[in-house]
């Protein structure tokens, strides 16, 4: 049974899908780095206005 309402209001918000994708990609990268025990620096994939090569330490280091 499908809902009678459409999903249009959700996708109508500017940037919502992009922000969701950026945060998902960022947290998945952190999850992989944490699972392999990485303690160095990384690029925050959720930031779109950063300099090329700008890095920061992983949160658990």
Wavefront OBJ file of the C-alpha trace (Angstrom):
o trace
v 0.000 0.000 0.000
v 1.494 3.332 -1.039
v 0.967 6.550 0.875
v -1.364 8.999 -0.807
v 0.955 11.950 -0.168
v 3.910 12.484 -2.459
v 7.492 13.055 -1.367
v 7.637 16.405 -3.172
v 7.804 18.589 -0.001
v 10.956 16.754 1.140
v 12.755 17.131 -2.177
v 11.503 20.691 -2.570
v 13.853 21.972 0.154
v 16.936 23.407 -1.543
v 20.108 21.547 -0.642
v 18.506 18.881 1.552
v 19.495 15.925 -0.605
v 22.993 17.337 -1.160
v 23.543 17.959 2.556
v 22.321 14.447 3.376
v 24.709 12.947 0.817
v 27.681 14.998 2.089
v 27.080 14.064 5.735
v 26.535 10.395 4.894
v 29.769 10.276 2.899
v 31.646 12.079 5.695
v 30.465 9.730 8.454
v 31.059 6.621 6.347
v 34.632 7.746 5.708
v 35.131 8.329 9.444
v 33.647 4.911 10.198
v 36.080 3.206 7.825
v 39.057 5.170 9.186
v 38.075 4.321 12.784
v 37.577 0.638 11.955
v 41.138 0.332 10.608
v 42.616 2.249 13.543
v 43.739 5.293 11.555
v 45.062 8.161 13.702
v 46.364 10.662 11.147
v 44.761 13.542 9.284
v 41.916 13.452 6.789
v 39.856 15.778 4.589
v 36.379 16.565 5.908
v 34.159 15.453 3.028
v 31.141 17.368 4.336
v 32.795 20.759 3.777
v 32.399 22.143 0.285
v 34.182 25.472 0.893
v 37.654 24.288 1.883
v 41.082 24.794 0.383
v 42.628 22.027 -1.691
v 44.720 19.846 0.590
v 43.202 21.265 3.792
v 43.216 18.505 6.402
v 42.438 18.036 10.073
v 43.072 15.334 12.652
v 40.552 12.557 13.068
v 38.280 13.273 16.066
v 39.602 10.348 18.152
v 43.317 11.151 17.741
l 1 2 3 4 5 6 7 8 9 10 11 12 13 14 15 16 17 18 19 20 21 22 23 24 25 26 27 28 29 30 31 32 33 34 35 36 37 38 39 40 41 42 43 44 45 46 47 48 49 50 51 52 53 54 55 56 57 58 59 60 61
